[in-house]
């Protein structure tokens, strides 16, 4: 048995390109949030500068993808839904966020086999962030 046979499978973090890959993904995500009309509701929840949000998403995704736990080391347990309760998150905000994420992913991540593993989890996480339901009237 070779060392390659016993090596642990590469983490999503490694497969997206490590720090540089996650930074590329997150930078493109926030560029799209500023550019796409479909993201207007989500963009409206953010301050004029997206720099802090971009850094926090980079830190979060780094750990979530299996890299260093930057977000947890800096802020503690993510508790993302709780951290976002101040913002009204409903279908338009979620849909805009997902449009940006999916497109940024498609444009920056070259590992075609990784998308089907990661994107459904990202979509579930985005839906979990819902804290308003305008469909109830």
Wavefront OBJ file of the C-alpha trace (Angstrom):
o trace
v 0.000 0.000 0.000
v 1.401 3.385 -0.977
v 1.248 6.578 1.065
v -1.291 7.892 -1.447
v -3.598 4.966 -0.640
v -3.616 5.770 3.078
v -3.703 9.565 2.834
v -6.851 11.276 4.032
v -9.030 12.621 1.228
v -8.475 16.261 0.400
v -10.755 18.627 2.275
v -13.059 20.981 0.388
v -10.687 23.709 1.599
v -7.792 22.110 -0.258
v -9.948 21.353 -3.273
v -11.083 24.979 -3.699
v -7.457 26.096 -3.584
v -6.815 26.773 0.098
v -6.636 30.341 1.329
v -6.240 31.821 -2.171
v -9.210 29.832 -3.490
v -11.521 30.806 -0.635
v -10.483 34.458 -0.952
v -11.170 34.343 -4.698
v -14.613 32.801 -4.112
v -15.588 35.304 -1.422
v -14.255 38.327 -3.317
v -16.258 37.342 -6.385
v -19.330 36.674 -4.232
v -19.303 40.221 -2.852
v -18.547 41.743 -6.265
v -21.658 40.011 -7.554
v -23.688 41.190 -4.573
v -22.824 44.755 -5.568
v -23.555 44.148 -9.267
v -26.547 41.840 -9.628
v -30.065 43.285 -9.435
v -31.240 39.887 -8.126
v -29.089 40.481 -5.034
v -30.501 43.921 -4.185
v -32.536 42.740 -1.171
v -29.557 40.909 0.284
v -27.178 43.788 -0.472
v -29.532 46.191 1.314
v -28.938 44.304 4.575
v -25.242 45.190 4.479
v -23.409 48.427 5.225
v -21.976 50.478 2.349
v -18.587 48.801 2.714
v -18.605 45.037 2.331
v -15.024 44.651 3.583
v -15.888 43.333 7.054
v -18.568 40.985 5.720
v -16.115 39.692 3.133
v -13.464 38.993 5.753
v -15.949 37.257 8.062
v -17.293 35.062 5.252
v -13.709 34.189 4.276
v -12.939 33.220 7.874
v -16.152 31.235 8.221
v -15.829 29.342 4.923
v -12.166 28.577 5.587
v -13.134 26.571 8.671
v -16.383 25.227 7.228
v -14.482 23.823 4.247
v -12.021 22.072 6.565
v -9.244 24.637 6.773
v -8.073 26.536 9.856
v -10.940 27.529 12.198
v -10.341 31.261 11.736
v -13.899 32.375 12.480
v -14.272 30.224 15.594
v -10.871 31.298 16.905
v -11.822 34.955 16.499
v -15.553 35.056 17.304
v -16.447 31.755 18.967
v -19.094 29.310 17.754
v -20.691 30.531 14.509
v -24.357 30.441 15.562
v -25.037 32.079 12.204
v -28.788 32.342 12.503
v -28.500 34.062 15.862
v -25.828 36.421 14.529
v -28.180 37.460 11.725
v -31.423 37.940 13.704
v -31.029 41.728 13.476
v -31.588 41.480 9.710
v -34.902 40.498 8.132
v -34.052 37.456 6.018
v -36.807 36.111 3.798
v -37.087 34.652 0.294
v -35.678 37.653 -1.652
v -32.618 37.925 0.586
v -31.951 34.180 0.477
v -32.479 33.966 -3.276
v -30.115 36.877 -3.908
v -27.457 35.424 -1.625
v -27.695 32.068 -3.371
v -27.514 33.586 -6.867
v -24.282 35.298 -5.883
v -22.840 32.223 -4.205
v -23.677 29.815 -7.025
v -22.297 32.158 -9.668
v -19.132 32.935 -7.675
v -18.660 29.196 -7.154
v -19.106 28.463 -10.868
v -16.629 31.184 -11.794
v -13.906 30.439 -9.232
v -13.980 26.748 -8.253
v -12.557 24.411 -10.883
v -13.180 21.078 -9.099
v -16.384 19.974 -10.863
v -16.927 17.055 -8.473
v -16.977 19.328 -5.429
v -20.060 21.375 -6.341
v -22.588 18.544 -5.895
v -21.102 17.866 -2.451
v -20.925 21.444 -1.212
v -23.687 23.425 -2.918
v -26.646 21.508 -1.430
v -25.186 22.135 2.028
v -24.738 25.832 1.247
v -28.341 26.018 0.030
v -29.555 24.332 3.216
v -27.547 26.773 5.307
v -28.974 29.734 3.384
v -32.527 28.474 3.912
v -31.786 27.956 7.626
v -31.012 31.684 7.901
v -34.661 32.587 7.185
v -36.068 34.547 10.117
v -39.075 36.153 8.426
v -41.867 34.649 6.373
v -43.727 37.177 4.257
v -45.777 34.389 2.641
v -47.894 34.200 5.798
v -49.453 37.554 4.975
l 1 2 3 4 5 6 7 8 9 10 11 12 13 14 15 16 17 18 19 20 21 22 23 24 25 26 27 28 29 30 31 32 33 34 35 36 37 38 39 40 41 42 43 44 45 46 47 48 49 50 51 52 53 54 55 56 57 58 59 60 61 62 63 64 65 66 67 68 69 70 71 72 73 74 75 76 77 78 79 80 81 82 83 84 85 86 87 88 89 90 91 92 93 94 95 96 97 98 99 100 101 102 103 104 105 106 107 108 109 110 111 112 113 114 115 116 117 118 119 120 121 122 123 124 125 126 127 128 129 130 131 132 133 134 135 136 137
